[in-house]
Amino acid sequence: MKFEHKNQPLASHAQFRRRVLRHFLSGSVLIGFSLAIGTIGYCYFGQLSSVVDGFYNASMILTGMGPVNPMTCPEGKIFASIYALYSGIAFLTAVSIVVAPVLHRLLHRLHLDDDSPSL
């Protein structure tokens, strides 16, 4: 996912829309993969009877809201801890992937000059 250099012209609106869509899809794949891992893990280790309950727990952890169903076995607690650590990184990465083309276009439009003296 390459962006244009500051000396190159600004990407057209069509190119920019395609870039935003590609980044959105990449972020969505990461979120979907993370939710699938969490749902499977919560159903297996948490002994939840419903996939919906596993998905609910996984989505709450992934977005930083916290667990819904408590884990009672040691394996479940270990999974929940590892998944929570992974989720924090995965969610921030997905947000960064989605926001990157918009921020790049803004900075490119402002044309920040690297040759200015540093403070």
Contacts in CASP RR format, 6 or more apart in sequence:
PFRMAT RR
TARGET T0000
AUTHOR 0000-0000-0000
METHOD contacts of the structure
MODEL  1
MKFEHKNQPLASHAQFRRRVLRHFLSGSVLIGFSLAIGTIGYCYFGQLSS
VVDGFYNASMILTGMGPVNPMTCPEGKIFASIYALYSGIAFLTAVSIVVA
PVLHRLLHRLHLDDDSPSL
1 19 0 8 1.000
1 22 0 8 1.000
1 23 0 8 1.000
1 26 0 8 1.000
1 100 0 8 1.000
3 101 0 8 1.000
3 104 0 8 1.000
3 108 0 8 1.000
4 10 0 8 1.000
4 11 0 8 1.000
4 108 0 8 1.000
6 108 0 8 1.000
6 111 0 8 1.000
6 112 0 8 1.000
6 114 0 8 1.000
10 105 0 8 1.000
10 108 0 8 1.000
10 109 0 8 1.000
11 19 0 8 1.000
11 105 0 8 1.000
16 101 0 8 1.000
16 105 0 8 1.000
19 101 0 8 1.000
20 101 0 8 1.000
20 102 0 8 1.000
23 97 0 8 1.000
23 98 0 8 1.000
23 100 0 8 1.000
23 101 0 8 1.000
24 98 0 8 1.000
26 97 0 8 1.000
27 94 0 8 1.000
27 97 0 8 1.000
27 98 0 8 1.000
28 94 0 8 1.000
30 90 0 8 1.000
30 93 0 8 1.000
30 94 0 8 1.000
30 97 0 8 1.000
31 62 0 8 1.000
31 90 0 8 1.000
31 91 0 8 1.000
31 94 0 8 1.000
34 58 0 8 1.000
34 62 0 8 1.000
34 86 0 8 1.000
34 87 0 8 1.000
34 90 0 8 1.000
34 91 0 8 1.000
34 94 0 8 1.000
35 55 0 8 1.000
35 58 0 8 1.000
35 59 0 8 1.000
35 62 0 8 1.000
37 58 0 8 1.000
37 83 0 8 1.000
37 86 0 8 1.000
38 54 0 8 1.000
38 57 0 8 1.000
38 58 0 8 1.000
38 61 0 8 1.000
38 62 0 8 1.000
38 83 0 8 1.000
39 51 0 8 1.000
39 54 0 8 1.000
39 55 0 8 1.000
39 57 0 8 1.000
39 58 0 8 1.000
41 54 0 8 1.000
41 58 0 8 1.000
41 79 0 8 1.000
41 83 0 8 1.000
42 48 0 8 1.000
42 53 0 8 1.000
42 54 0 8 1.000
42 57 0 8 1.000
42 58 0 8 1.000
42 69 0 8 1.000
42 79 0 8 1.000
42 80 0 8 1.000
42 83 0 8 1.000
43 50 0 8 1.000
43 51 0 8 1.000
43 53 0 8 1.000
43 54 0 8 1.000
45 71 0 8 1.000
45 73 0 8 1.000
45 75 0 8 1.000
45 76 0 8 1.000
45 79 0 8 1.000
45 80 0 8 1.000
46 69 0 8 1.000
46 71 0 8 1.000
46 72 0 8 1.000
46 73 0 8 1.000
46 76 0 8 1.000
46 79 0 8 1.000
47 72 0 8 1.000
47 73 0 8 1.000
48 54 0 8 1.000
48 57 0 8 1.000
48 69 0 8 1.000
53 68 0 8 1.000
53 69 0 8 1.000
54 69 0 8 1.000
56 68 0 8 1.000
57 67 0 8 1.000
57 68 0 8 1.000
57 69 0 8 1.000
58 83 0 8 1.000
60 66 0 8 1.000
60 67 0 8 1.000
60 68 0 8 1.000
61 67 0 8 1.000
61 80 0 8 1.000
61 83 0 8 1.000
61 84 0 8 1.000
61 87 0 8 1.000
62 87 0 8 1.000
62 88 0 8 1.000
62 90 0 8 1.000
62 91 0 8 1.000
63 91 0 8 1.000
64 87 0 8 1.000
64 88 0 8 1.000
64 91 0 8 1.000
66 84 0 8 1.000
67 80 0 8 1.000
71 77 0 8 1.000
71 79 0 8 1.000
71 80 0 8 1.000
END
